Amino acid sequence: MSSALDRLKNLTNRISGYEVTRKENLKSLEELFYAIGLDKKVQNFEEIFSYKAINLSGASLAPESLGEIKEGKYFQILAISYDKNAKVKSKNISLGYFGRAELVDASLRNRVVEFIIRYRFEKSFMTLEHYYTMLENFTE
């Protein structure tokens, strides 16, 4: 019995830890949204979640080279919108253009990379919730 109770406590702690982390992430994400000037292109913070994805040009997002500059590239945040009724289904939209990657201030570059990672973290929770809701159709 103790083993089952311990597993339940462990699982409960992990789930509540995820929720606390998610709330903190969302708060930091919103602060970064304003700090890097995305409010100039996107009317309100919640609107960023309407995009299918947000990518970065000019710096790496790979774990082994996170934030490394890609020489000769332009540093910008690109949002991908999707319209299933349009002739061209997906479209890239520049949310933030910062110039040549090698000339961007390191502090700004780090905040932009952090923004992208935090956005993807939250977006993954939203995807999880979406599929969880879909699966409810199959439970009796």
OpenMM code with the backbone's topology and positions (N, CA, C; nanometers):
from openmm import Vec3, app, unit

residues = "MET SER SER ALA LEU ASP ARG LEU LYS ASN LEU THR ASN ARG ILE SER GLY TYR GLU VAL THR ARG LYS GLU ASN LEU LYS SER LEU GLU GLU LEU PHE TYR ALA ILE GLY LEU ASP LYS LYS VAL GLN ASN PHE GLU GLU ILE PHE SER TYR LYS ALA ILE ASN LEU SER GLY ALA SER LEU ALA PRO GLU SER LEU GLY GLU ILE LYS GLU GLY LYS TYR PHE GLN ILE LEU ALA ILE SER TYR ASP LYS ASN ALA LYS VAL LYS SER LYS ASN ILE SER LEU GLY TYR PHE GLY ARG ALA GLU LEU VAL ASP ALA SER LEU ARG ASN ARG VAL VAL GLU PHE ILE ILE ARG TYR ARG PHE GLU LYS SER PHE MET THR LEU GLU HIS TYR TYR THR MET LEU GLU ASN PHE THR GLU".split()
positions = [
    Vec3(0.0825, -0.1200, 0.0000),
    Vec3(0.0000, 0.0000, 0.0000),
    Vec3(0.0863, 0.1256, 0.0000),
    Vec3(0.1928, 0.1223, 0.0790),
    Vec3(0.2823, 0.2374, 0.0885),
    Vec3(0.3449, 0.2694, -0.0465),
    Vec3(0.3791, 0.1646, -0.1215),
    Vec3(0.4404, 0.1844, -0.2520),
    Vec3(0.3428, 0.2534, -0.3487),
    Vec3(0.2182, 0.2123, -0.3501),
    Vec3(0.1175, 0.2733, -0.4366),
    Vec3(0.0919, 0.4175, -0.3944),
    Vec3(0.0883, 0.4404, -0.2648),
    Vec3(0.0674, 0.5757, -0.2131),
    Vec3(0.1856, 0.6653, -0.2488),
    Vec3(0.3060, 0.6119, -0.2379),
    Vec3(0.4262, 0.6875, -0.2752),
    Vec3(0.4248, 0.7237, -0.4238),
    Vec3(0.3852, 0.6289, -0.5077),
    Vec3(0.3773, 0.6560, -0.6520),
    Vec3(0.2737, 0.7643, -0.6819),
    Vec3(0.1602, 0.7574, -0.6119),
    Vec3(0.0554, 0.8576, -0.6306),
    Vec3(0.1041, 0.9967, -0.5870),
    Vec3(0.1717, 1.0024, -0.4743),
    Vec3(0.2270, 1.1299, -0.4260),
    Vec3(0.3296, 1.1840, -0.5252),
    Vec3(0.4132, 1.0969, -0.5753),
    Vec3(0.5158, 1.1353, -0.6713),
    Vec3(0.4521, 1.1918, -0.7984),
    Vec3(0.3515, 1.1235, -0.8482),
    Vec3(0.2801, 1.1679, -0.9684),
    Vec3(0.2109, 1.3016, -0.9437),
    Vec3(0.1464, 1.3161, -0.8293),
    Vec3(0.0783, 1.4414, -0.7934),
    Vec3(0.1772, 1.5569, -0.7860),
    Vec3(0.2912, 1.5332, -0.7257),
    Vec3(0.3953, 1.6366, -0.7170),
    Vec3(0.4451, 1.6770, -0.8549),
    Vec3(0.4630, 1.5788, -0.9411),
    Vec3(0.5112, 1.6069, -1.0763),
    Vec3(0.4089, 1.6888, -1.1546),
    Vec3(0.2821, 1.6505, -1.1469),
    Vec3(0.1761, 1.7225, -1.2186),
    Vec3(0.1633, 1.8647, -1.1662),
    Vec3(0.1625, 1.8818, -1.0347),
    Vec3(0.1511, 2.0182, -0.9799),
    Vec3(0.2759, 2.0990, -1.0136),
    Vec3(0.3902, 2.0339, -1.0198),
    Vec3(0.5135, 2.1010, -1.0593),
    Vec3(0.5064, 2.1513, -1.2018),
    Vec3(0.4479, 2.0712, -1.2913),
    Vec3(0.4305, 2.1133, -1.4306),
    Vec3(0.3396, 2.2356, -1.4393),
    Vec3(0.2317, 2.2346, -1.3619),
    Vec3(0.1378, 2.3472, -1.3665),
    Vec3(0.2016, 2.4757, -1.3145),
    Vec3(0.2794, 2.4653, -1.2069),
    Vec3(0.3496, 2.5827, -1.1535),
    Vec3(0.4503, 2.6327, -1.2573),
    Vec3(0.5263, 2.5410, -1.3151),
    Vec3(0.6246, 2.5769, -1.4173),
    Vec3(0.5559, 2.6405, -1.5370),
    Vec3(0.4419, 2.5869, -1.5756),
    Vec3(0.3693, 2.6418, -1.6901),
    Vec3(0.3231, 2.7849, -1.6627),
    Vec3(0.2698, 2.8090, -1.5446),
    Vec3(0.2247, 2.9447, -1.5097),
    Vec3(0.3414, 3.0422, -1.5070),
    Vec3(0.4530, 3.0005, -1.4508),
    Vec3(0.5721, 3.0858, -1.4467),
    Vec3(0.6235, 3.1119, -1.5884),
    Vec3(0.6206, 3.0076, -1.6718),
    Vec3(0.6649, 3.0214, -1.8108),
    Vec3(0.5790, 3.1219, -1.8851),
    Vec3(0.4481, 3.1130, -1.8672),
    Vec3(0.3558, 3.2029, -1.9360),
    Vec3(0.3799, 3.3483, -1.8938),
    Vec3(0.4067, 3.3686, -1.7667),
    Vec3(0.4355, 3.5040, -1.7162),
    Vec3(0.5649, 3.5572, -1.7788),
    Vec3(0.6688, 3.4755, -1.7799),
    Vec3(0.7968, 3.5155, -1.8403),
    Vec3(0.7820, 3.5386, -1.9895),
    Vec3(0.7035, 3.4549, -2.0552),
    Vec3(0.6799, 3.4674, -2.1987),
    Vec3(0.6145, 3.6016, -2.2310),
    Vec3(0.5161, 3.6397, -2.1519),
    Vec3(0.4484, 3.7678, -2.1755),
    Vec3(0.5446, 3.8850, -2.1528),
    Vec3(0.6264, 3.8772, -2.0505),
    Vec3(0.7251, 3.9827, -2.0248),
    Vec3(0.8216, 3.9952, -2.1424),
    Vec3(0.8671, 3.8820, -2.1944),
    Vec3(0.9575, 3.8823, -2.3095),
    Vec3(0.8886, 3.9370, -2.4349),
    Vec3(0.7617, 3.9064, -2.4508),
    Vec3(0.6822, 3.9547, -2.5639),
    Vec3(0.6936, 4.1071, -2.5749),
    Vec3(0.6793, 4.1750, -2.4627),
    Vec3(0.6898, 4.3212, -2.4610),
    Vec3(0.8348, 4.3678, -2.4664),
    Vec3(0.9233, 4.2978, -2.3973),
    Vec3(1.0649, 4.3378, -2.3906),
    Vec3(1.1324, 4.3372, -2.5276),
    Vec3(1.0952, 4.2423, -2.6128),
    Vec3(1.1586, 4.2350, -2.7451),
    Vec3(1.0768, 4.3068, -2.8527),
    Vec3(0.9676, 4.3700, -2.8115),
    Vec3(0.8923, 4.4572, -2.9011),
    Vec3(0.7927, 4.3894, -2.9933),
    Vec3(0.7486, 4.2704, -2.9596),
    Vec3(0.6515, 4.2031, -3.0475),
    Vec3(0.5149, 4.2699, -3.0438),
    Vec3(0.4895, 4.3488, -2.9415),
    Vec3(0.3617, 4.4191, -2.9327),
    Vec3(0.3455, 4.5233, -3.0430),
    Vec3(0.4548, 4.5543, -3.1122),
    Vec3(0.4470, 4.6482, -3.2249),
    Vec3(0.3847, 4.5811, -3.3482),
    Vec3(0.3940, 4.4479, -3.3560),
    Vec3(0.3421, 4.3728, -3.4711),
    Vec3(0.2158, 4.2942, -3.4379),
    Vec3(0.2041, 4.2514, -3.3137),
    Vec3(0.0906, 4.1689, -3.2703),
    Vec3(0.0133, 4.2488, -3.1665),
    Vec3(-0.1164, 4.2669, -3.1912),
    Vec3(-0.1943, 4.3560, -3.1064),
    Vec3(-0.1965, 4.3162, -2.9593),
    Vec3(-0.2218, 4.1902, -2.9300),
    Vec3(-0.2201, 4.1489, -2.7898),
    Vec3(-0.1470, 4.0165, -2.7731),
    Vec3(-0.0986, 3.9939, -2.6556),
    Vec3(-0.0148, 3.8790, -2.6247),
    Vec3(-0.0805, 3.7462, -2.6636),
    Vec3(-0.2066, 3.7270, -2.6296),
    Vec3(-0.2753, 3.5996, -2.6546),
    Vec3(-0.2801, 3.5629, -2.8022),
    Vec3(-0.2717, 3.6638, -2.8881),
    Vec3(-0.2793, 3.6420, -3.0325),
    Vec3(-0.1639, 3.5550, -3.0855),
    Vec3(-0.0501, 3.5545, -3.0166),
    Vec3(0.0635, 3.4750, -3.0664),
    Vec3(0.0314, 3.3263, -3.0703),
    Vec3(-0.0661, 3.2839, -2.9910),
    Vec3(-0.0997, 3.1416, -2.9884),
    Vec3(-0.1911, 3.1008, -3.1030),
    Vec3(-0.2346, 3.1973, -3.1820),
    Vec3(-0.3143, 3.1645, -3.3002),
    Vec3(-0.2248, 3.1179, -3.4152),
    Vec3(-0.0950, 3.1428, -3.4049),
    Vec3(-0.0017, 3.0973, -3.5079),
    Vec3(0.0248, 2.9481, -3.4929),
    Vec3(0.0443, 2.8840, -3.6045),
    Vec3(0.0750, 2.7409, -3.6037),
    Vec3(0.2089, 2.7159, -3.5350),
    Vec3(0.3042, 2.8054, -3.5602),
    Vec3(0.4378, 2.7939, -3.5005),
    Vec3(0.5076, 2.9284, -3.5082),
    Vec3(0.6124, 2.9412, -3.4300),
    Vec3(0.7002, 3.0579, -3.4372),
    Vec3(0.8424, 3.0062, -3.4465),
    Vec3(0.9141, 3.0550, -3.5484),
    Vec3(1.0516, 3.0118, -3.5723),
    Vec3(1.1470, 3.1300, -3.5640),
    Vec3(1.2746, 3.0966, -3.5708),
    Vec3(1.3785, 3.1979, -3.5631),
    Vec3(1.4730, 3.1813, -3.6803),
    Vec3(1.5085, 3.2921, -3.7399),
    Vec3(1.6053, 3.2932, -3.8479),
    Vec3(1.7299, 3.3645, -3.7975),
    Vec3(1.8460, 3.3137, -3.8324),
    Vec3(1.9710, 3.3808, -3.7988),
    Vec3(2.0431, 3.3289, -3.6765),
    Vec3(1.9802, 3.2398, -3.6028),
    Vec3(2.0446, 3.1784, -3.4861),
    Vec3(1.9889, 3.0376, -3.4692),
    Vec3(2.0684, 2.9536, -3.4089),
    Vec3(2.0313, 2.8134, -3.3926),
    Vec3(1.9376, 2.7922, -3.2732),
    Vec3(1.8451, 2.7004, -3.2907),
    Vec3(1.7588, 2.6568, -3.1815),
    Vec3(1.7863, 2.5111, -3.1447),
    Vec3(1.8893, 2.4537, -3.2051),
    Vec3(1.9275, 2.3156, -3.1744),
    Vec3(1.9911, 2.3117, -3.0354),
    Vec3(1.9598, 2.2098, -2.9555),
    Vec3(2.0132, 2.2027, -2.8183),
    Vec3(2.1657, 2.2145, -2.8088),
    Vec3(2.2361, 2.1532, -2.9031),
    Vec3(2.3828, 2.1528, -2.8950),
    Vec3(2.4457, 2.2854, -2.9376),
    Vec3(2.3679, 2.3727, -3.0026),
    Vec3(2.4233, 2.5016, -3.0469),
    Vec3(2.3241, 2.6159, -3.0224),
    Vec3(2.2460, 2.6035, -2.9183),
    Vec3(2.1392, 2.6982, -2.8877),
    Vec3(2.1896, 2.8428, -2.8843),
    Vec3(2.1298, 2.9266, -2.9670),
    Vec3(2.1620, 3.0678, -2.9696),
    Vec3(2.2815, 3.1069, -3.0545),
    Vec3(2.3514, 3.0078, -3.1091),
    Vec3(2.4672, 3.0403, -3.1925),
    Vec3(2.4233, 3.1127, -3.3190),
    Vec3(2.4978, 3.2165, -3.3518),
    Vec3(2.4679, 3.2994, -3.4686),
    Vec3(2.5004, 3.2239, -3.5972),
    Vec3(2.4164, 3.2448, -3.6968),
    Vec3(2.4420, 3.1938, -3.8313),
    Vec3(2.4925, 3.3119, -3.9131),
    Vec3(2.6213, 3.3139, -3.9361),
    Vec3(2.6867, 3.4253, -4.0067),
    Vec3(2.6190, 3.4553, -4.1411),
    Vec3(2.6030, 3.5840, -4.1686),
    Vec3(2.5468, 3.6270, -4.2957),
    Vec3(2.3954, 3.6190, -4.3043),
    Vec3(2.3307, 3.5727, -4.1981),
    Vec3(2.1840, 3.5616, -4.1977),
    Vec3(2.1229, 3.6804, -4.1249),
    Vec3(1.9939, 3.7007, -4.1484),
    Vec3(1.9205, 3.8053, -4.0790),
    Vec3(1.8508, 3.7444, -3.9587),
    Vec3(1.8566, 3.8150, -3.8483),
    Vec3(1.7983, 3.7685, -3.7230),
    Vec3(1.6541, 3.8188, -3.7175),
    Vec3(1.5605, 3.7253, -3.7260),
    Vec3(1.4204, 3.7647, -3.7193),
    Vec3(1.3328, 3.6525, -3.6677),
    Vec3(1.2195, 3.6944, -3.6116),
    Vec3(1.1195, 3.6010, -3.5607),
    Vec3(1.0134, 3.5863, -3.6693),
    Vec3(0.9866, 3.4620, -3.7072),
    Vec3(0.8886, 3.4334, -3.8115),
    Vec3(0.7739, 3.3514, -3.7541),
    Vec3(0.6527, 3.3990, -3.7757),
    Vec3(0.5339, 3.3246, -3.7346),
    Vec3(0.4775, 3.2554, -3.8576),
    Vec3(0.4225, 3.1391, -3.8371),
    Vec3(0.3616, 3.0644, -3.9462),
    Vec3(0.2110, 3.0593, -3.9213),
    Vec3(0.1381, 3.1222, -4.0124),
    Vec3(-0.0075, 3.1167, -4.0024),
    Vec3(-0.0567, 3.0110, -4.1008),
    Vec3(-0.1733, 2.9581, -4.0718),
    Vec3(-0.2285, 2.8522, -4.1563),
    Vec3(-0.3752, 2.8810, -4.1815),
    Vec3(-0.4121, 2.8789, -4.3080),
    Vec3(-0.5512, 2.8996, -4.3471),
    Vec3(-0.5897, 2.7876, -4.4422),
    Vec3(-0.6690, 2.6935, -4.3940),
    Vec3(-0.7032, 2.5767, -4.4761),
    Vec3(-0.7894, 2.6124, -4.5965),
    Vec3(-0.8514, 2.7299, -4.5965),
    Vec3(-0.9358, 2.7704, -4.7086),
    Vec3(-0.8622, 2.8526, -4.8139),
    Vec3(-0.7425, 2.8956, -4.7823),
    Vec3(-0.6664, 2.9794, -4.8762),
    Vec3(-0.6004, 2.8946, -4.9833),
    Vec3(-0.5692, 2.9585, -5.0951),
    Vec3(-0.5004, 2.8895, -5.2032),
    Vec3(-0.3612, 2.8448, -5.1568),
    Vec3(-0.2892, 2.9364, -5.0916),
    Vec3(-0.1609, 2.9035, -5.0295),
    Vec3(-0.1910, 2.8849, -4.8810),
    Vec3(-0.1824, 2.7630, -4.8337),
    Vec3(-0.2278, 2.7276, -4.6992),
    Vec3(-0.1490, 2.7925, -4.5854),
    Vec3(-0.0156, 2.7907, -4.5946),
    Vec3(0.0631, 2.8494, -4.4861),
    Vec3(0.1398, 2.9708, -4.5363),
    Vec3(0.1615, 3.0627, -4.4416),
    Vec3(0.2251, 3.1881, -4.4765),
    Vec3(0.3186, 3.2295, -4.3627),
    Vec3(0.4398, 3.2737, -4.3978),
    Vec3(0.5341, 3.3253, -4.2987),
    Vec3(0.5093, 3.4741, -4.2779),
    Vec3(0.5083, 3.5142, -4.1520),
    Vec3(0.4882, 3.6542, -4.1160),
    Vec3(0.6033, 3.6953, -4.0252),
    Vec3(0.6695, 3.8036, -4.0587),
    Vec3(0.7785, 3.8517, -3.9743),
    Vec3(0.7206, 3.9257, -3.8542),
    Vec3(0.7516, 3.8764, -3.7346),
    Vec3(0.7055, 3.9426, -3.6125),
    Vec3(0.8110, 4.0375, -3.5569),
    Vec3(0.9341, 4.0119, -3.5917),
    Vec3(1.0414, 4.0960, -3.5421),
    Vec3(1.1654, 4.0811, -3.6276),
    Vec3(1.2116, 4.1905, -3.6815),
    Vec3(1.3327, 4.1913, -3.7627),
    Vec3(1.4370, 4.2719, -3.6870),
    Vec3(1.5556, 4.2133, -3.6665),
    Vec3(1.6576, 4.2757, -3.5832),
    Vec3(1.7884, 4.3032, -3.6578),
    Vec3(1.7919, 4.2792, -3.7871),
    Vec3(1.9113, 4.3060, -3.8669),
    Vec3(2.0004, 4.1831, -3.8812),
    Vec3(2.1236, 4.2070, -3.9237),
    Vec3(2.2183, 4.0963, -3.9441),
    Vec3(2.2490, 4.0296, -3.8108),
    Vec3(2.2467, 3.8987, -3.8108),
    Vec3(2.2619, 3.8208, -3.6873),
    Vec3(2.3885, 3.8547, -3.6099),
    Vec3(2.4992, 3.8734, -3.6815),
    Vec3(2.6261, 3.8987, -3.6127),
    Vec3(2.6320, 4.0373, -3.5490),
    Vec3(2.5394, 4.1260, -3.5834),
    Vec3(2.5378, 4.2617, -3.5285),
    Vec3(2.4373, 4.2799, -3.4151),
    Vec3(2.3558, 4.1787, -3.3904),
    Vec3(2.2530, 4.1884, -3.2864),
    Vec3(2.3183, 4.1760, -3.1486),
    Vec3(2.2781, 4.2650, -3.0587),
    Vec3(2.3264, 4.2639, -2.9217),
    Vec3(2.3014, 4.1264, -2.8580),
    Vec3(2.4010, 4.0730, -2.7877),
    Vec3(2.3921, 3.9386, -2.7289),
    Vec3(2.2755, 3.9267, -2.6314),
    Vec3(2.2492, 4.0315, -2.5563),
    Vec3(2.1393, 4.0293, -2.4599),
    Vec3(2.0045, 4.0157, -2.5310),
    Vec3(1.9861, 4.0930, -2.6365),
    Vec3(1.8625, 4.0844, -2.7149),
    Vec3(1.8509, 3.9472, -2.7794),
    Vec3(1.9597, 3.8992, -2.8356),
    Vec3(1.9591, 3.7671, -2.8997),
    Vec3(1.9157, 3.6598, -2.7995),
    Vec3(1.9684, 3.6659, -2.6788),
    Vec3(1.9328, 3.5676, -2.5763),
    Vec3(1.7857, 3.5762, -2.5366),
    Vec3(1.7330, 3.6991, -2.5268),
    Vec3(1.5912, 3.7153, -2.4926),
    Vec3(1.5011, 3.6607, -2.6031),
    Vec3(1.5410, 3.6820, -2.7279),
    Vec3(1.4616, 3.6308, -2.8409),
    Vec3(1.4632, 3.4781, -2.8416),
    Vec3(1.5801, 3.4183, -2.8237),
    Vec3(1.5902, 3.2721, -2.8197),
    Vec3(1.5072, 3.2183, -2.7033),
    Vec3(1.5171, 3.2826, -2.5883),
    Vec3(1.4375, 3.2402, -2.4719),
    Vec3(1.2886, 3.2506, -2.5027),
    Vec3(1.2478, 3.3579, -2.5688),
    Vec3(1.1075, 3.3747, -2.6059),
    Vec3(1.0588, 3.2569, -2.6907),
    Vec3(1.1380, 3.2202, -2.7912),
    Vec3(1.0988, 3.1110, -2.8815),
    Vec3(1.0844, 2.9800, -2.8034),
    Vec3(1.1808, 2.9516, -2.7171),
    Vec3(1.1757, 2.8271, -2.6383),
    Vec3(1.0554, 2.8283, -2.5449),
    Vec3(1.0316, 2.9394, -2.4777),
    Vec3(0.9162, 2.9487, -2.3868),
    Vec3(0.7839, 2.9390, -2.4639),
    Vec3(0.7791, 2.9991, -2.5826),
    Vec3(0.6591, 2.9879, -2.6665),
    Vec3(0.6324, 2.8407, -2.7005),
    Vec3(0.7351, 2.7723, -2.7435),
    Vec3(0.7184, 2.6314, -2.7816),
    Vec3(0.6780, 2.5452, -2.6629),
    Vec3(0.7303, 2.5781, -2.5454),
    Vec3(0.6941, 2.5062, -2.4227),
    Vec3(0.5436, 2.5196, -2.3972),
    Vec3(0.4923, 2.6426, -2.4025),
    Vec3(0.3497, 2.6651, -2.3810),
    Vec3(0.2667, 2.6022, -2.4914),
    Vec3(0.3119, 2.6146, -2.6140),
    Vec3(0.2384, 2.5581, -2.7272),
    Vec3(0.2261, 2.4056, -2.7124),
    Vec3(0.3282, 2.3416, -2.6574),
    Vec3(0.3215, 2.1961, -2.6371),
    Vec3(0.2138, 2.1602, -2.5348),
    Vec3(0.1962, 2.2418, -2.4312),
    Vec3(0.0885, 2.2185, -2.3350),
    Vec3(-0.0472, 2.2348, -2.4025),
    Vec3(-0.0595, 2.3346, -2.4875),
    Vec3(-0.1858, 2.3566, -2.5585),
    Vec3(-0.2192, 2.2385, -2.6494),
    Vec3(-0.1182, 2.1848, -2.7136),
    Vec3(-0.1385, 2.0681, -2.7999),
    Vec3(-0.1830, 1.9485, -2.7169),
    Vec3(-0.1201, 1.9290, -2.6032),
    Vec3(-0.1574, 1.8210, -2.5122),
    Vec3(-0.3040, 1.8335, -2.4710),
    Vec3(-0.3445, 1.9544, -2.4324),
    Vec3(-0.4831, 1.9780, -2.3919),
    Vec3(-0.5797, 1.9500, -2.5065),
    Vec3(-0.5396, 1.9889, -2.6266),
    Vec3(-0.6235, 1.9667, -2.7444),
    Vec3(-0.6495, 1.8168, -2.7649),
    Vec3(-0.5442, 1.7370, -2.7613),
    Vec3(-0.5611, 1.5940, -2.7827),
    Vec3(-0.6313, 1.5257, -2.6654),
    Vec3(-0.6099, 1.5743, -2.5469),
    Vec3(-0.6790, 1.5207, -2.4296),
    Vec3(-0.8302, 1.5418, -2.4463),
    Vec3(-0.8688, 1.6616, -2.4908),
    Vec3(-1.0096, 1.6925, -2.5141),
    Vec3(-1.0670, 1.6038, -2.6245),
    Vec3(-0.9901, 1.5826, -2.7297),
    Vec3(-1.0371, 1.4959, -2.8385),
    Vec3(-1.0589, 1.3529, -2.7902),
    Vec3(-0.9702, 1.3051, -2.7050),
    Vec3(-0.9827, 1.1680, -2.6542),
    Vec3(-1.1044, 1.1495, -2.5634),
    Vec3(-1.1532, 1.2584, -2.5058),
    Vec3(-1.2718, 1.2480, -2.4204),
    Vec3(-1.3918, 1.1960, -2.4989),
    Vec3(-1.3901, 1.2108, -2.6312),
    Vec3(-1.4982, 1.1588, -2.7154),
    Vec3(-1.5043, 1.0066, -2.7146),
    Vec3(-1.3959, 0.9429, -2.6740),
    Vec3(-1.3892, 0.7972, -2.6782),
    Vec3(-1.4048, 0.7316, -2.5429),
    Vec3(-1.4169, 0.8104, -2.4375),
    Vec3(-1.4337, 0.7513, -2.3036),
    Vec3(-1.5812, 0.7348, -2.2748),
    Vec3(-1.6103, 0.6312, -2.2048),
    Vec3(-1.7524, 0.6031, -2.1728),
    Vec3(-1.7824, 0.6317, -2.0304),
] * unit.nanometer
topology = app.Topology()
chain = topology.addChain("A")
for resn in residues:
    res = topology.addResidue(resn, chain)
    for name in ("N", "CA", "C"):
        topology.addAtom(name, app.Element.getBySymbol(name[0]), res)
